[in-house]
Amino acid sequence: MTNRTGYAVLAALVAVVALLVAGVHAVTDRPAAPPPPGAGGSADAAAPASVGGWAGTWAAAQAAAEPGTRDGFAGTSIRNVVHTSIGGARARIQLSNEYGDTPLTLTRASVAVAAGAGAPAAQPETMRPLTFAGADAVTIPAGRTVTSDPVRLRVPADTDLLVTTYAPAPGGPVTYHPHALQTSYLAAGDHTRDTEGAAYDREFRSWRYVTAVDVWSEHAAGTVAVLGDSLTDGTTSTPDANRRWTDYLALRLREEPGAPRYGVLNLGISGNRVLTDGGAEFPNNGPSGLNRLDRDVLSRTGVKAVVVELGINDILKSPRTADADAIVAGLRETARHSRDRGLRVLGATLMPFRGHPAYTPRAERVRQEVNERIRAGGVFDAVLDFDAAVRDPDRPARLHPAYDSGDHLHLTDLGYHEMALTLDPADLKPRAQAVL
């Protein structure tokens, strides 16, 4: 969550940029620009009742084993800060030891609503111990995940939760998501149920062990899962401000009339590719989009629609894929597997990157060929034309200056906001599927 001054500044910037980018699209063609997400959680109104269901409110794709953590964080409380997209009246937490090579024993864990934006302190009345099959302690085998028992907790939408774990003995290496853009905290000793947060005197910016939060909601109709790379992960967006494009999308789905009331799960991994695993050269890039689809998307709670934002790293990262047919075939396979589960599948065009060190004319030709195939249909149920939304109209191989973070590949907060405006919420709703 961000402060009110931040909203005013960003809103002013949006107004200025709207004038600058009039050559890209008419301002009247867009909904009014929302303030940044995090303007304060609005709690779900109802307690658990006879109607409702589970839906994902937050998730992160685990990318790798964290370097230098073979002994884990023995004797340390790890307090992860995560941000909800939808609210509910109960919660359950998923923890992962996927990249560990020994069993991980957690003797205590908890969940609470944060006392303030990004703070390690909790609202005292919200502190809940987590149990696993009724026990405080749980041992997660190497390569496995575990889900807590549900807890009664009024979880607000658009707010920070604190998920805290404590392991008394070594159990590494730590399974993590390296680019959280969110400050979390460490404390020596078992402080899982502390509410004041004073013991949490060390900071980190990854997510350790925690991989999903589900809520029981009477109002949410499901979840949209976004499979992506660093552009979905939110690289170069403002840290601790929840200004990834998926955060702006979550705001739209909460507030816009007619939009499906879905939770939004950001399953981006920086450096991720459609076809190639990160491997030894790029371990933090995670498994390929195809290889992690089941784990990160199809297994998530309440998923009704999938957004695929992948392909640019296949072109840019070594070993480069200079074959547009291969990239499109991988995207089509991703869509087919998702569609086989009855899900709507939206796919994004690849955004410009001229000026980036990896740019070459050949790479640009591959990008254009992939985009032509995506726009022509036959790959996804609906297309998000991110390329058209953020390119410079005078130099279409480049990002618009207002959206370029400076590295000519990743975006400013305004650019991520523009990505979210590109999606038509109606495209997320179930319908008769296209014949592809």
Sequence and secondary structure as in RCSB ss.txt:
>XXXX:A:sequence
MTNRTGYAVLAALVAVVALLVAGVHAVTDRPAAPPPPGAGGSADAAAPASVGGWAGTWAAAQAAAEPGTRDGFAG
TSIRNVVHTSIGGARARIQLSNEYGDTPLTLTRASVAVAAGAGAPAAQPETMRPLTFAGADAVTIPAGRTVTSDP
VRLRVPADTDLLVTTYAPAPGGPVTYHPHALQTSYLAAGDHTRDTEGAAYDREFRSWRYVTAVDVWSEHAAGTVA
VLGDSLTDGTTSTPDANRRWTDYLALRLREEPGAPRYGVLNLGISGNRVLTDGGAEFPNNGPSGLNRLDRDVLSR
TGVKAVVVELGINDILKSPRTADADAIVAGLRETARHSRDRGLRVLGATLMPFRGHPAYTPRAERVRQEVNERIR
AGGVFDAVLDFDAAVRDPDRPARLHPAYDSGDHLHLTDLGYHEMALTLDPADLKPRAQAVL
>XXXX:A:secstr
   HHHHHHHHHHHHHHHHHTTTTS GGGS      S S  EE S  S SS EEEEEEE    EE TT TTTTTT
EEEEEEEE SS EEEEEEEEE TT SS EEESEEEEEEBSSTT S B GGG EE  BTTBS EEE TT EEE   
EEEEEEES EEEEEEEESS   S EEES   S EEEEES  TT SS TT  EEESSEESEEEEEEEESS  EEEE
EEESHHHHTTTS TTS  SHHHHHHHHHHHSTT   EEEEEEE TT  SS   TTTSGGG S HHHHHIIIIITS
TTEEEEEEE  HHHHHSSS    HHHHHHHHHHHHHHHHHTT EEEEE     TTSTT  HHHHHHHHHHHHHHH
TSSS SEEE HHHHHEETTEEEEE TTTB SSSSSB HHHHHHHHHHS GGGGS       
